[in-house]
Amino acid sequence: MPAPKRLDAANAAPKNSISMTTKRMGRKVAKSGKDEASSKQRVGIIGLGLMGQGIAACLLAYGYEVVGFDTDRRKHTATTRHVTVALAELKKQKLVEAGFLKSWKSRLHTASSLADLASCGLIIECVREDLELKCSIFAELEAIVPRKTIIASNTSSLPVSLLQAGRIAPGRYIGMHWGEPAQIMRYLEIIPGKQTSKTTLQACLRFGVSCGKEPAVLKQDIRGFLSNRLMYAMLREACHLVESGVADVETVDQSFRNDIGWWALLAGPFRWMDLTGIPAYAAVMEGLLPELSTGTAVPAMMQRMVKRKAFGIANQKGFYPYTKATAAKWEKDWVQFTYDIRKLAERYTPKS
Ligand SMILES: NC(=O)c1ccc[n+]([C@@H]2O[C@H](COP(=O)([O-])OP(=O)(O)OC[C@H]3O[C@@H](n4cnc5c(N)ncnc54)[C@H](O)[C@@H]3O)[C@@H](O)[C@H]2O)c1
């Protein structure tokens, strides 16, 4: 592999320059592909499951070199397959620099062990949500990569401070929470732990913008971060409504889609209250909040689904009935929908 350019804490922007730099990078990378992303910095991805494959597609689309590692060798082939489809679709949609979409194969490397990630300036850990597993990988990595290599975890819920506790050079550890399809969405949450350094945070912010994201940075390291906390509060209430017999699954979905789903891309909860009148919400909260679910156990209906091994679309067993064909159609529609949504987002909520 050729000598890489490093994206790491040592190469972070000087103090106070971050907002200027990120805006500049975000715009030029998306339109011309001729900014810093074209310098092909090398990023490692550990775990090539659903998220790792999506992140690989995103990074390749924005000009990065990717070194992917998975203990399950079949995932390496699956990643190439996934990226081929994802980037062909991106090409049709003309969302990123065409040159990047042509050259991606030469920038995707598969690692036979973690040692092959030694030259990466940034490593994104994407293995399953298991504290022990993630920590054992970090321990192994620390013996391989230089102290300035940034190590990001795509954890959905584990506090970053917990992941970096007791680590060598804990300042280079950070949470980087992606959404799927990663190559299309603007979503990225960046979560500094208690010991994360400012240079690590700045480098990750620049990196996020350079691959088409609008990074949201948390001020506190809190379990579940922002979007997951909001989503799980909603999921708990959705299960509560069904379990209490207020409505069935389909009706809850219908109401959600036609109300919250209608405005959520444009507004977010606070803008929505501004748009529609704050006092009414305060009045409703007074009566309603005491009646919302505050349950702390996994809802029984979720436990039943897990017990019958219902994975959803993936194995055609979910809250709704599926055949192979209808499941495939939902997956296809979802990708097309995210492209349409992205166009709406670019029109109505341009990146700040
Ligand atoms: N699924 C989502 O929608 C989503 C969204 C955001 C974040 N996340 C988080 O991303 C992480 C990965 O989630 P996922 O859904 O991609 O999981 P996944 O189960 O699809 O993929 C995990 C991959 O890690 C590999 N793996 C296991 N042990 C390994 C090791 N020691 N070294 C290298 N590879 C190893 C597995 O073979 C598998 O391919 C989790 O922390 C999850 O919470 C998931």
The ligand as an SDF file (V2000), in Angstrom:
LIG
                    3D

 44 48  0  0  0  0  0  0  0  0999 V2000
  -27.4990   -0.9610   13.1320 N   0  0  0  0  0  0  0  0  0  0  0  0
  -27.6720    0.3460   13.2270 C   0  0  0  0  0  0  0  0  0  0  0  0
  -28.6500    0.9200   12.7160 O   0  0  0  0  0  0  0  0  0  0  0  0
  -26.6500    1.1900   13.9610 C   0  0  0  0  0  0  0  0  0  0  0  0
  -26.6840    2.5920   13.8340 C   0  0  0  0  0  0  0  0  0  0  0  0
  -25.6760    3.3570   14.4590 C   0  0  0  0  0  0  0  0  0  0  0  0
  -24.7040    2.7110   15.2060 C   0  0  0  0  0  0  0  0  0  0  0  0
  -24.7100    1.3400   15.3350 N   0  0  0  0  0  0  0  0  0  0  0  0
  -23.6390    0.7300   16.1250 C   0  0  0  0  0  0  0  0  0  0  0  0
  -22.6240    0.3150   15.2130 O   0  0  0  0  0  0  0  0  0  0  0  0
  -21.9600   -0.8560   15.7420 C   0  0  0  0  0  0  0  0  0  0  0  0
  -22.0500   -1.9620   14.7060 C   0  0  0  0  0  0  0  0  0  0  0  0
  -23.4200   -2.2360   14.4410 O   0  0  0  0  0  0  0  0  0  0  0  0
  -23.8670   -3.1100   13.1710 P   0  0  0  0  0  0  0  0  0  0  0  0
  -25.3430   -3.0150   13.1160 O   0  0  0  0  0  0  0  0  0  0  0  0
  -23.0520   -2.7290   11.9880 O   0  0  0  0  0  0  0  0  0  0  0  0
  -23.4220   -4.5750   13.6700 O   0  0  0  0  0  0  0  0  0  0  0  0
  -23.2610   -5.9080   12.8030 P   0  0  0  0  0  0  0  0  0  0  0  0
  -23.5220   -7.0210   13.7410 O   0  0  0  0  0  0  0  0  0  0  0  0
  -24.0340   -5.8090   11.5370 O   0  0  0  0  0  0  0  0  0  0  0  0
  -21.7000   -5.8990   12.4150 O   0  0  0  0  0  0  0  0  0  0  0  0
  -20.6650   -6.1190   13.3400 C   0  0  0  0  0  0  0  0  0  0  0  0
  -19.5050   -6.7240   12.5830 C   0  0  0  0  0  0  0  0  0  0  0  0
  -18.3850   -6.8090   13.4660 O   0  0  0  0  0  0  0  0  0  0  0  0
  -17.6830   -7.9950   13.1440 C   0  0  0  0  0  0  0  0  0  0  0  0
  -16.8020   -8.3560   14.2730 N   0  0  0  0  0  0  0  0  0  0  0  0
  -17.1160   -8.9820   15.4180 C   0  0  0  0  0  0  0  0  0  0  0  0
  -16.0140   -9.1050   16.2060 N   0  0  0  0  0  0  0  0  0  0  0  0
  -14.9830   -8.5210   15.5290 C   0  0  0  0  0  0  0  0  0  0  0  0
  -13.6150   -8.2970   15.8130 C   0  0  0  0  0  0  0  0  0  0  0  0
  -13.0770   -8.7190   16.9600 N   0  0  0  0  0  0  0  0  0  0  0  0
  -12.8680   -7.6520   14.9010 N   0  0  0  0  0  0  0  0  0  0  0  0
  -13.4120   -7.2390   13.7200 C   0  0  0  0  0  0  0  0  0  0  0  0
  -14.6980   -7.4200   13.4010 N   0  0  0  0  0  0  0  0  0  0  0  0
  -15.5000   -8.0430   14.2940 C   0  0  0  0  0  0  0  0  0  0  0  0
  -18.7640   -9.0120   12.8500 C   0  0  0  0  0  0  0  0  0  0  0  0
  -18.2790  -10.1070   12.1000 O   0  0  0  0  0  0  0  0  0  0  0  0
  -19.7630   -8.1430   12.0750 C   0  0  0  0  0  0  0  0  0  0  0  0
  -19.5280   -8.2010   10.6810 O   0  0  0  0  0  0  0  0  0  0  0  0
  -22.6350   -1.1840   17.0640 C   0  0  0  0  0  0  0  0  0  0  0  0
  -21.9400   -0.5880   18.1090 O   0  0  0  0  0  0  0  0  0  0  0  0
  -24.0160   -0.5080   16.9070 C   0  0  0  0  0  0  0  0  0  0  0  0
  -24.5990   -0.2020   18.1410 O   0  0  0  0  0  0  0  0  0  0  0  0
  -25.6500    0.5830   14.7160 C   0  0  0  0  0  0  0  0  0  0  0  0
  1  2  1  0
  2  3  2  0
  2  4  1  0
  4  5  1  0
  4 44  2  0
  5  6  2  0
  6  7  1  0
  7  8  2  0
  8  9  1  0
  8 44  1  0
  9 10  1  0
  9 42  1  0
 10 11  1  0
 11 12  1  0
 11 40  1  0
 12 13  1  0
 13 14  1  0
 14 15  2  0
 14 16  1  0
 14 17  1  0
 17 18  1  0
 18 19  2  0
 18 20  1  0
 18 21  1  0
 21 22  1  0
 22 23  1  0
 23 24  1  0
 23 38  1  0
 24 25  1  0
 25 26  1  0
 25 36  1  0
 26 27  1  0
 26 35  1  0
 27 28  2  0
 28 29  1  0
 29 30  1  0
 29 35  2  0
 30 31  1  0
 30 32  2  0
 32 33  1  0
 33 34  2  0
 34 35  1  0
 36 37  1  0
 36 38  1  0
 38 39  1  0
 40 41  1  0
 40 42  1  0
 42 43  1  0
M  CHG  2   8   1  16  -1
M  END
$$$$
